[in-house]
Each structure stands twice: as C-alpha cells, then as structure tokens.
Amino acid sequence: MDYKILLKEAEIPRQWYNLAADLPTPLLPPLGPDGKPISPDMLAPVFPMNLIEQEVSTQRWIDIPEEVLEILCKWRPSPLRRAISLERYLGTPARIYYKDESLSPPGSHKPNTAVAQAWYNKQFGIKRLVTETGAGQWGSALAFACRLLDLECKVYMVRISYEQKPLRRVMMNVWGARCVPSPSQDTNAGRRILQEHPDSPGSLGIAISEAIEDAVTDTTGKTRYSLGSVLNHVLLHQTIIGLEAKKQLQLAGERLPDMVIGCAGGGSNFAGISFPFAADKINGANIEIIPVEPAACPTMTRAKFHYDFGDTACMTPLLAMFTLGHAFIPPPIHAGGLRYHGMAPLVSQGIVEGLFAPRAYPQSRCFEAALLWARTEGTICAPETSHAIACVIDEANKAKQEGKEKVILFCYSGHGLMDLGGYDAYLAGKLQDYELPQEQIDRYAKDLEKLPAAPVRRSGRW
Ligand SMILES: *Cc1c(COP(=O)(O)O)cnc(C)c1O
C-alpha cells in the first residue's frame, strides 16, 4: 500500500470540467442593477473577453492551454496522500485520502486559477492585473502567477491584515507585486473613506471597490481585475484537483469515493475537488459531497438563497447564491479565507439541488482537529483547511461506529505556516467560539428584501 499516489506530468488532465454543462437545473443568470440579466460585454471593462466567455460557457470540457499546463507542472500533478497515521490513531475502517494543494509555491490551491487567469489576460493583450486580498493568500498567488507570466500586479490589502500579517505582503513583494494597504490614497474610493475615517481598518468590500476602480479607470485599457474565488471560471480552473484525484484513486485500487469533503469560503477548492465527482453523482453514483464552513460565518447552513452583490460596495452584478447579505461583517475568526458573505453560484445551485450537503463547525473544534492532524500526519494545515479535517474526523469516527469501510476524499487546501498566530492563540487557551445570534443574521438579511428574489428550482432527484 502506498502513502502517496503520484501521477507523471504526462498524466496531468488536459481539460477542465464545467459543472454548468450537467446541472439538472440551469444556473440563474447574473443581473444588473436594473434587475435584468447582464450581457457579457457589460463585464468587458473588468475582465478580458476570453475569461468572460468561460464564465458563461456551458461546454462540458474546456482545453487547458499548453503554456498553463507547463507552469502548473512546477508543482502538479499534486500528490494524493493516504492519511494512514490518522486512520490508525482513530482506529477507523475508513480509508482517508487527500489532495495536497499545500505544495504550490504560495502554499495553497489558489495559483491553479491565478496562473490560468494571468495567462488568459496576457493572451488578450493585458499588461497589468489588480486585485484585493484579505489575509494575503490570494494576493500572493496572483503575485506569483503575474511574475511567471511577466505581468504587472497590484494588490489592495485590507489595512488591518496588512499591519497584522506582514509576511504575506513580503511574499508579494518578493514576487515583484505592489501591495498597498486599503483604504489607500491611490483611488477615489480610498481617498473618500480616508477623509472621513483616517484610521479605517479597511474591509474586503473597500479593497474590492479600490481594485475595480483601479482597473476600469486605466485609460490605456491594459489593466484588468482578477478574482480568486466565487466566479464560474475560477471554479472551472480548480477542477484539475478532482480530475487528478479521480485518476489517482483508481491507481490506489479504489473506485469512486463514498464521501468528498472540502472547506468552503467562496467555494473554489471545494468545487475543485468535488465537481468531477458531482458529475458521477448526477449520473447515478451514490456519493456524499460535503462543503464545510465556520459556524461563525454560516452562509450555506443558515443564510438565504437570494440575489445579492458579491461585494460590500455593491459594484458587482447581482448573483444568485446563498448569502448572509453584502453588508455582513464576519466575526474575527482565524480562518480568514472562510469569512466571505456569499457562496459561489455553482456551489449554491448544487446545494439547492441537494447534490451537496453543507455543514458548519465552530473554530475550537477545527483547531482541535488541526492539532490532531499535525500530531499524527505531521503537517500544519491552514485554519481554513482544518474545517474539512474536522468533518473528516467525524465521518471516520462514524464509519468506526457503523463498522463501515468508507472511502473518504478531501482537499488539503493549504498549509498554515503563515498562520501560526491562530495556533498560538488556541494553544494558549485564548480562542473563542462565535455562534452567530439569529437576530444578527436577520438584520443583515433585511438588505436582501430590496433585491430580486432567486427562484428555488430543483429537479427533486436528491
Ligand atoms: C482562500 C482559501 C480557502 C477558501 O477559499 P475557497 O475559494 O472557498 O477555496 C481555503 N483554504 C485555503 C488554504 C485558502 O487559501
């Protein structure tokens, strides 16, 4: 039995899988401020047309460009590992496999899409990409990708993270990107906020406004904006994770997994590992597919399915998704990447259909799981990833009680070596759980009443 199942570079998948082609009920279209579906050209100042085409595509398989594959092969195919030490510790009959996405240069799954997005932008004649970042995972992934493809990169980083987590900013600088704290003096949106609140700690919403303004006001037309999760084309680029896993499980002598698990912030690593298996489920396979979120930011488990803005500043089109409301201010939990108010439309429609069954975990349970993981398997996971691990451990224990030989597959989305502050707080007993009070959920959901409702359509198959 092998602890890690490796594919040769020649065996890397050469196409991405598009779930939009197979969803039994079609995705609801994005809407403009007038409540009417937007046309692709309305997005043209923000994204290059080749990525807009991917965003609206319903073609099942989309070729991965050769040059993108070449760069991905710096760390891909990623290993599929068997968590044998954890299995032995738990005494479970379950077989636990995980895709190790922590081995990419920036340390997470995010460069899978950063490299693809940078390439398509370059192909379209774009010279410069701008984006926002919270804790810095996405900013560092895009900085890395832009360096390899010779694009300029500018990152608006939420000021409080910029000050509290300087090391991700250093990574961006090492790869040659400019990273400024947001709100900044570089945009109208930033200057306006600084005038009123010179000490503003910033927010993801403000940073998004600054990045979009930066992109659309470049009169040369050579700048575009880039987003690290949520959108259809981002999820598409991540499906290479699950497509590799499928080949690797076969090499390990397994058939389809019984369960597929991933943590979900905007939904991209979860989509990456699970969508190729969701296709099997749509074709009749019996697979439990579980996205896991923090109890403190319960988008999938307690929020409404509704049209909402993707950002706090209400600049994006309206997306049909599970959302806590665009003004939602998440509690300061350590899993920074899981604090987004919404959820990818493709993942959301899959939940409406019953293809995916979401769960929520409080952060103390997640750090407990992360510690058990580090003390058995040996690696220190990102606080985001610990949500998937907490769910895996529960399911492995359940398999033990039921005496069932389940095959569990999950996505190890990133390492936690830049997030040791959270571990320090947990070990010092200083970590608090935040159960979001219902009245707070209701208060932010009030904003949604002014926006179009999203009709709930399901085939009734699950
Ligand atoms: C950003 C991030 C996440 C959450 O983003 P998704 O788009 O939901 O995948 C999860 N894990 C890690 C390590 C991240 O950096």
The ligand as an SDF file (V2000), in Angstrom:
LIG
                    3D

 15 15  0  0  0  0  0  0  0  0999 V2000
   -8.6150   31.0680    0.2110 C   0  0  0  0  0  0  0  0  0  0  0  0
   -8.5190   29.7540    0.8670 C   0  0  0  0  0  0  0  0  0  0  0  0
   -9.6750   28.9600    1.1330 C   0  0  0  0  0  0  0  0  0  0  0  0
  -11.0710   29.4370    0.8470 C   0  0  0  0  0  0  0  0  0  0  0  0
  -11.3540   29.7840   -0.4720 O   0  0  0  0  0  0  0  0  0  0  0  0
  -12.2310   28.8660   -1.4270 P   0  0  0  0  0  0  0  0  0  0  0  0
  -12.4200   29.7080   -2.6400 O   0  0  0  0  0  0  0  0  0  0  0  0
  -13.5120   28.5540   -0.7300 O   0  0  0  0  0  0  0  0  0  0  0  0
  -11.4380   27.6430   -1.6980 O   0  0  0  0  0  0  0  0  0  0  0  0
   -9.4960   27.7170    1.6970 C   0  0  0  0  0  0  0  0  0  0  0  0
   -8.2750   27.2550    2.0320 N   0  0  0  0  0  0  0  0  0  0  0  0
   -7.1550   27.9860    1.8070 C   0  0  0  0  0  0  0  0  0  0  0  0
   -5.8390   27.4100    2.1960 C   0  0  0  0  0  0  0  0  0  0  0  0
   -7.2440   29.2480    1.2110 C   0  0  0  0  0  0  0  0  0  0  0  0
   -6.1350   29.9610    0.9840 O   0  0  0  0  0  0  0  0  0  0  0  0
  1  2  1  0
  2  3  1  0
  2 14  2  0
  3  4  1  0
  3 10  2  0
  4  5  1  0
  5  6  1  0
  6  7  2  0
  6  8  1  0
  6  9  1  0
 10 11  1  0
 11 12  2  0
 12 13  1  0
 12 14  1  0
 14 15  1  0
M  END
$$$$
